[in-house]
Amino acid sequence: MDRDWGEPLDLDAVARHAGYSRFHFVRAFKAAYGEPPGQYLSRRRIERAQELLRTADLSVTEICGLVGFSSLGTFSTRFKQLTGLTPTEYRARHVGRGAALIPGCFALLYAGGFPGRPPGGGKPDTRERNSGSPSAPRTSRTSSWP
């Protein structure tokens, strides 16, 4: 969850990845971290949003999507619950207290690329060679994470 916090995560898939049933995973996670997995993930996403609001020249909507929220309303509500400020209020209070804002295009590339494009902005490289031979067939990559 810490590695893929910006991606949509399915609780059942995360529990399977950990080797637990969904319900046992939730109980074990809460016992270890003091909060359910959904709250933990939401908090981690808001922490990352706080950093982006302080440092990147991106709109609140862009930051909302980058940190893994699909709804601007949900993002804003959860942000205010955790920080006491709306994202816009938070930015106004904290921007300008450090270095200049990172241009949005650089922040988007660093955060995982533009929507619909792979990091780095190039064409997706979804295949890799089975061996070093130029005539070797290509196979699709698969991720170990669900």
N, C-alpha and C positions, 0 to 999 in steps of 0.2 A: 504494500500500500504506500509506503514511503517512496518507493522508486517510481511508481506509475500514478502518483496522485493527480496528475493533470488529465488522465485518461478516464473514460467512463469505466467504472469498476462494478462488477456484479458480485454481490455478497456470496452467492452460491459458488461461483468460480474461485473466489479468494479462499473460501473455506476448503474447497476441494484441493486447491494448490497447497494449502497448509496440512492436508491430510485429515480434516475433521468434517463432521456433519455441520450444516449451517448453524444449528442451535448450540452445539457444543463449542463451536468456534466463537460465537458471540459471547457465551459465558466465560470461556477461557480468556478471550481478548479483554473483556471488561475487568476480569480479576487481575490481569497483568498491567493494563494501562489506565484503569480507573474510569473508563468511559467506553460506550459501545463503539464498534468499528465505524459506523456512519458518522457519529459525532467527531470521532478522532480524525477521520478523513476530511470532514468539513472544516475543522479547525486548522488542519495543515494547509488546506487550500486557501483559507482566509489569511493565514500567515504569509503565504506566498503572494497573495494579492496585495497585502500591506507593503511588502517589499517593492512590488511593481508600481504601486501608486506613488511611492516615494522616489523611485529611481527612473521610471520609464515614461516616455512621452506617448502613452497609449490612452485611448478612451477607456472609460469604465466598462463599456460593453466588450471591448477587445480583451481587457484583463479578465472579465467574467468568463469568457470562453477559454482563454489560455489556462486558467487555473482549474478548469474542469466542470464549471457550472453550465447547465444548458438553459437556465432561466435567469434573466437579469433581476427579476423580482425576488426570486429565492436567494440569489447571491446578495442583493442589497439588504434583504431582511436579516439573513444570517450574519452578514458583516456587521450590521448595527447591533445585533444581539451580542456579538463577541467583543466589539470595540467601543460601543456606545456612540458611534458616529456613522453616518452614511459614508460610502466610498468617496463621494465628492467632498464632503466635509473633512474626511481624513486627509485627502490629498491637499486641500487648502491649508490645513493646519501643519502639515509636515513637509511639503515641497519647499525647496529653496534653503533648507537647513544644512545641505551638504553639497555635493558636487552637482554639476549640471545634469539635467535629465538626459537619459540615453535616448537617441532618436528611435521612434517606434519601429522602423523597419529593422534595425539591429536587434531590438528587444524581441520582435517576433521571430526572427531567425534563431536567436539564442534559445528561445523558449520552445522551439520545436517546429518552426517553419510556418509559412503562411497556410491558411486553411486550404486543403486539397493539394498541397505540394509537399514534397519531402523536405527535411531540413537541408539547408544549403541552396534551395530554390531550383535544383536541377530536376531532370526526369527521374521518376522512381526506378531504382535498381532492385527489382524483385526477384532476380535470378542470380545464382552463383554457380561456378564451375564445380563439377564433381572431382576433377583432377587438374593438373597443370597442363594437360594436353589441349591444344587449340581445337581439336575435333571432338572433345568430350561433350556429351549432352549436358544441357543446363537443367537444373531442378529448382523448384520453388523453395524459398526460405520459409521456415516455420519458426515461430517464437516459442520459447519455453513457458512464457506467461500467457494465460488465457486471453 
